[in-house]
Amino acid sequence: MSPLFKETSGFEFRIFSNEENRIHIHIFKAEKEAKYWLEPIIELEYNYGFSSKELQKILQIIIQNETEFKQKYKKHIG
């Protein structure tokens, strides 16, 4: 499994090693999954099962932790 960067409000924020170079993060909760690009802007790549309310909460968490997520991504990928 990919490293867990953050777990909050039941959401798990992870990346997959050697997936691609563009900085992004995967979000999981139960059987749901979404992927957000973090560069050049924060943008939803795909969503499987999250409601619009959950996506708003996820986006809020990403915005609050953007710098930390980018730093952890770069450190992990190398």
C-alpha positions in Angstrom: 0.0 0.0 0.0 1.1 3.6 -0.5 2.3 5.7 2.3 -0.3 7.5 4.4 0.4 11.2 4.5 -2.5 12.2 6.6 -5.7 10.8 8.1 -8.4 13.2 9.1 -12.2 13.1 9.3 -12.1 9.5 8.1 -10.2 10.5 4.9 -6.8 8.9 4.1 -4.4 11.0 1.9 -1.9 8.8 0.1 0.4 8.6 -2.9 1.5 5.7 -5.0 5.3 5.3 -5.6 6.5 5.6 -9.2 3.1 6.4 -10.6 3.9 9.7 -12.3 5.9 12.8 -11.9 3.2 15.4 -11.6 2.5 16.1 -7.9 -0.9 14.6 -6.8 -2.6 12.9 -3.9 -5.1 10.1 -3.7 -7.9 10.2 -1.1 -9.7 7.1 0.3 -12.6 6.6 2.6 -14.3 3.1 2.7 -14.8 2.1 -0.9 -14.5 5.7 -2.3 -11.5 7.2 -4.0 -10.5 10.5 -5.5 -7.3 12.0 -7.0 -6.3 15.6 -6.9 -3.5 17.3 -8.8 -1.5 19.6 -6.6 0.3 21.4 -9.4 0.1 23.6 -11.3 -3.2 24.2 -9.5 -5.2 22.1 -7.1 -7.6 20.2 -9.4 -9.8 17.2 -9.2 -8.6 14.5 -11.6 -11.2 11.9 -10.8 -13.8 10.9 -8.2 -15.3 7.5 -7.5 -18.1 7.7 -5.0 -17.5 10.9 -2.9 -20.5 13.3 -2.6 -20.1 16.9 -3.5 -20.1 17.7 0.2 -17.3 15.3 0.8 -15.3 16.7 -2.1 -15.6 20.2 -0.6 -14.3 18.9 2.7 -11.4 17.1 0.9 -10.5 20.2 -1.0 -10.5 22.3 2.2 -8.1 19.8 3.8 -5.9 19.8 0.7 -5.7 23.6 0.7 -4.9 23.7 4.4 -2.1 21.1 4.0 -0.9 21.9 0.4 2.7 22.8 1.3 3.1 19.8 3.6 1.7 17.4 1.0 4.0 18.8 -1.7 7.0 18.5 0.6 6.1 14.9 1.7 5.5 14.0 -2.0 8.9 15.3 -3.1 10.7 13.6 -0.2 9.0 10.3 -0.9 9.5 10.3 -4.6 13.0 11.8 -4.4 
